[in-house]
Amino acid sequence: MTDQIDQPKRRGRPARISRERIIDVARSMEPSTLTMRAVAAELGVDPSAVNYHVTDRNTLLELVAEDVVLSQIDGARLPDEADWRDALRIFAARLRGAVIRSGSHSPYFRFPAGGAPHALGIVEDLSERLARAGMDADDTIRAVTAVNQITFAAAREAVLTADGRQHPQLAEMKRALGELDADGLRGARAVIERWEPGSDVQFEYNIELLIAGIEHRLAAAKPTSNTGPGRTAS
């Protein structure tokens, strides 16, 4: 009986993965525990296969956050009948809601996202309405940037205090306040006692302040009439 020579085992075809599949798996993981190795293990592939599609963990976290948030506003449109004020309010509310729903992924989201033209359409729409209202190009850019900054800050504050959690800064502020004279800093005390930066009321207040500021700039940009007593318009 001749000895049988062990033949080398043939390696099967590697599991086929894609960036989309990687993101789908990563979405099910908490950002604090997400690693490239953990995603690779879930997919049943070598970590190098994941790195081929996504270079590093931070990039993956940003891709996941983008996918979560933009899926909420994909195809969103501003009502045709809305003026620039209502369009701005609707844009801000939709974006804030999308970021809040992304939960723990929200700190990693970057907007606008170059790879998401379907979501940038709503930004383009708002920009056009501001321009039609009389804003010049520079002010339009700054106004859209401002509404994004306000919206993201408000959304992330809301995420920090979701499910009844206390804002991480509040305990420290109250501790500092307790070390001061009870009759001192009454204004600061009132602010701290009613500190709700993630609330709907505060968000709406911030947006109305922005709208009032835009209205002021639009009014200041309008040409003034030289017509006065004893004068006629040319």
C-alpha positions as CSV (number, residue, x, y, z in Angstrom):
1,M,0.0,0.0,0.0
2,T,1.6,3.2,-1.1
3,D,1.6,6.2,1.2
4,Q,-0.8,8.9,0.2
5,I,0.7,12.3,-0.3
6,D,-1.3,15.0,1.3
7,Q,-2.2,17.5,-1.4
8,P,-2.3,21.2,-0.4
9,K,-5.8,22.4,0.2
10,R,-7.2,24.6,-2.4
11,R,-8.2,28.0,-1.1
12,G,-11.7,28.9,-1.9
13,R,-12.7,32.2,-3.4
14,P,-12.4,35.1,-0.9
15,A,-15.7,36.5,0.2
16,R,-16.9,39.3,-2.0
17,I,-17.4,42.5,-0.1
18,S,-18.0,46.1,-1.1
19,R,-17.9,49.5,0.5
20,E,-21.6,49.4,0.8
21,R,-21.6,46.0,2.6
22,I,-18.9,47.3,4.9
23,I,-20.9,50.4,5.8
24,D,-24.0,48.2,6.4
25,V,-22.2,46.1,8.9
26,A,-20.5,49.1,10.6
27,R,-23.9,50.8,11.0
28,S,-24.9,48.0,13.4
29,M,-21.9,48.7,15.7
30,E,-21.5,51.5,18.3
31,P,-18.8,54.0,17.2
32,S,-17.0,53.5,20.5
33,T,-16.4,49.8,19.8
34,L,-16.2,49.9,16.0
35,T,-12.8,48.7,14.6
36,M,-11.7,47.5,11.2
37,R,-10.9,44.1,12.7
38,A,-14.4,43.8,14.2
39,V,-16.0,44.7,10.8
40,A,-13.8,42.2,9.1
41,A,-14.7,39.5,11.6
42,E,-18.4,40.1,11.0
43,L,-17.9,39.9,7.3
44,G,-15.7,36.8,7.6
45,V,-12.8,38.3,5.7
46,D,-9.2,39.4,6.4
47,P,-8.9,43.0,7.7
48,S,-6.8,43.9,4.7
49,A,-9.9,43.3,2.5
50,V,-11.8,45.9,4.5
51,N,-8.8,48.3,4.3
52,Y,-8.9,47.9,0.5
53,H,-12.3,49.5,0.4
54,V,-12.0,51.9,3.4
55,T,-8.6,53.2,4.4
56,D,-9.0,53.6,8.2
57,R,-11.4,53.6,11.1
58,N,-12.0,57.4,11.1
59,T,-13.0,57.3,7.4
60,L,-15.3,54.4,8.1
61,L,-17.0,56.3,10.9
62,E,-17.5,59.3,8.7
63,L,-19.0,57.1,5.9
64,V,-21.4,55.4,8.3
65,A,-22.5,58.8,9.7
66,E,-23.0,60.1,6.2
67,D,-25.0,57.1,5.3
68,V,-27.2,57.3,8.4
69,V,-27.9,61.0,8.1
70,L,-28.3,61.4,4.4
71,S,-30.7,58.4,4.3
72,Q,-33.0,60.5,6.3
73,I,-33.1,63.5,3.9
74,D,-32.6,61.6,0.6
75,G,-34.9,63.1,-1.9
76,A,-36.2,65.8,0.5
77,R,-37.6,68.9,-1.2
78,L,-38.6,72.3,0.1
79,P,-42.3,73.2,-0.6
80,D,-42.6,75.2,-3.8
81,E,-44.9,77.8,-2.1
82,A,-42.5,78.4,0.9
83,D,-40.8,81.7,1.0
84,W,-37.1,81.8,2.0
85,R,-38.0,82.1,5.7
86,D,-40.1,79.0,5.8
87,A,-37.7,77.2,3.5
88,L,-34.9,77.9,5.9
89,R,-37.0,76.7,8.9
90,I,-38.0,73.5,7.1
91,F,-34.4,72.9,5.9
92,A,-33.0,73.3,9.5
93,A,-35.7,71.2,11.1
94,R,-35.2,68.3,8.6
95,L,-31.5,68.3,8.9
96,R,-31.6,68.6,12.7
97,G,-34.0,65.6,12.9
98,A,-31.8,63.5,10.6
99,V,-28.7,64.2,12.8
100,I,-30.6,63.4,16.0
101,R,-31.8,60.1,14.6
102,S,-28.2,59.2,13.8
103,G,-27.6,59.2,17.5
104,S,-24.1,58.3,18.5
105,H,-22.9,58.5,14.9
106,S,-23.7,62.3,14.7
107,P,-20.2,63.6,15.8
108,Y,-18.6,62.0,12.8
109,F,-21.0,63.5,10.2
110,R,-19.6,66.1,7.8
111,F,-22.0,68.2,5.7
112,P,-22.2,69.0,2.8
113,A,-21.0,65.6,1.6
114,G,-19.4,65.7,-1.9
115,G,-20.6,62.2,-2.7
116,A,-24.3,62.9,-2.0
117,P,-25.7,65.1,-4.8
118,H,-29.2,63.9,-3.9
119,A,-28.9,65.5,-0.5
120,L,-27.2,68.6,-1.8
121,G,-30.2,69.5,-3.8
122,I,-32.0,70.9,-0.8
123,V,-29.0,73.1,-0.1
124,E,-29.1,74.3,-3.6
125,D,-32.8,75.0,-3.3
126,L,-32.3,77.1,-0.1
127,S,-29.4,79.0,-1.7
128,E,-31.5,79.9,-4.7
129,R,-34.3,81.2,-2.6
130,L,-32.0,83.4,-0.6
131,A,-30.5,84.8,-3.7
132,R,-33.9,85.5,-5.2
133,A,-34.8,87.4,-2.0
134,G,-31.9,89.8,-2.7
135,M,-28.9,88.3,-0.9
136,D,-25.5,88.6,-2.7
137,A,-23.4,85.6,-3.3
138,D,-21.2,86.1,-0.2
139,D,-24.1,86.6,2.2
140,T,-25.9,83.6,0.7
141,I,-22.9,81.4,1.4
142,R,-22.6,82.7,4.9
143,A,-26.3,82.4,5.6
144,V,-26.4,78.7,4.5
145,T,-23.2,78.0,6.5
146,A,-24.8,79.7,9.6
147,V,-27.9,77.6,9.4
148,N,-25.8,74.5,9.1
149,Q,-23.7,75.5,12.1
150,I,-26.8,76.2,14.2
151,T,-28.5,73.1,13.2
152,F,-25.6,70.7,13.8
153,A,-24.8,72.3,17.2
154,A,-28.4,72.0,18.2
155,A,-28.7,68.4,17.0
156,R,-25.6,67.2,18.8
157,E,-26.7,68.9,22.0
158,A,-30.0,67.0,21.7
159,V,-28.1,63.7,21.2
160,L,-26.0,64.4,24.4
161,T,-29.2,64.8,26.4
162,A,-31.3,62.0,24.8
163,D,-33.2,59.6,27.0
164,G,-33.2,62.1,29.9
165,R,-29.4,62.2,30.3
166,Q,-28.0,65.3,31.9
167,H,-25.8,67.5,29.7
168,P,-22.2,66.7,30.5
169,Q,-21.3,70.4,31.1
170,L,-24.3,71.0,33.4
171,A,-23.0,69.3,36.5
172,E,-19.7,71.1,36.3
173,M,-21.4,74.5,35.9
174,K,-23.7,73.8,38.8
175,R,-20.7,72.8,41.0
176,A,-18.9,76.0,40.1
177,L,-22.0,78.0,40.8
178,G,-22.3,76.4,44.2
179,E,-18.9,77.7,45.2
180,L,-19.9,81.3,44.5
181,D,-21.8,83.8,46.7
182,A,-25.5,83.0,46.5
183,D,-26.4,86.6,45.7
184,G,-23.7,86.9,43.0
185,L,-24.0,86.4,39.2
186,R,-27.7,86.3,39.1
187,G,-27.8,86.3,35.3
188,A,-25.4,83.5,35.0
189,R,-27.3,81.5,37.7
190,A,-30.5,81.9,35.7
191,V,-28.9,80.7,32.6
192,I,-27.4,77.6,34.2
193,E,-30.7,76.8,36.0
194,R,-32.5,76.8,32.7
195,W,-29.7,75.3,30.6
196,E,-31.4,73.4,27.7
197,P,-29.2,73.9,24.6
198,G,-30.6,70.8,23.0
199,S,-34.3,71.7,23.4
200,D,-36.7,72.4,20.6
201,V,-37.5,75.8,22.1
202,Q,-33.8,76.9,22.0
203,F,-33.3,75.6,18.5
204,E,-36.4,77.5,17.2
205,Y,-35.1,80.6,19.0
206,N,-31.7,80.4,17.3
207,I,-33.3,79.9,13.9
208,E,-35.6,82.9,14.4
209,L,-32.6,85.0,15.4
210,L,-30.8,84.0,12.2
211,I,-33.9,84.9,10.1
212,A,-34.1,88.3,11.8
213,G,-30.5,88.9,11.0
214,I,-30.9,88.0,7.4
215,E,-34.0,90.2,7.2
216,H,-31.9,93.1,8.6
217,R,-29.1,92.6,6.0
218,L,-31.6,92.4,3.2
219,A,-33.3,95.6,4.3
220,A,-29.9,97.4,4.6
221,A,-28.9,96.2,1.1
222,K,-32.0,97.8,-0.6
223,P,-31.3,101.1,-2.4
224,T,-32.8,104.0,-0.5
225,S,-34.9,106.6,-2.3
226,N,-33.7,110.1,-2.6
227,T,-37.2,111.4,-2.8
228,G,-38.0,113.8,0.0
229,P,-40.0,117.0,0.6
230,G,-39.8,119.3,-2.4
231,R,-38.0,116.6,-4.5
232,T,-39.3,114.3,-7.2
233,A,-38.0,110.9,-8.1
234,S,-35.8,111.0,-11.2
